Amino acid sequence: QVQLVESGGGLVQAGGSLRLSCAASGSAFSIGDMGWYRHAPGKQRELVASITSSGTTNLADSVKGRFTISRDNAKNTVYLQMNSLQPEDTAVYYCNAKARLTVYWYNYWGQGTQVTVSS
């Protein structure tokens, strides 16, 4: 099994910044793609950013130029640096990771961390 533990959410004023972290732990696994999704009230969960094990990134159009995703493979940790936050960024942010246990790949989710941006 793999556990994803998120940290870094909170309340910030519009224009402010937050940095989310997500650390994967467990045994006998290797991590593939990692990413961040968000779920705002009344909306569908959406992909915010993803990063491959080799560092190729993908960001949603709504966050390009404001958010940056990165990872530390030695620590099995992915980060989301969020700058110029806007009220529409308010949501629960979930970490996602694809991990291989023996020969099979599985999809894992963190517990979610609340990000609230006040106007």
ABEGO torsion letter per residue (X at the ends): XBBBBBBGBEBBBBGBBBBBBBBBBEBGBBBBBBBBBBBBBGBBBBBABBBBAAGBBBBBAAABGABBBBBBAAAGBBBBBBBGBBAAABBBBBBBBBBBBEABBBBBBBAEBBBBBBX
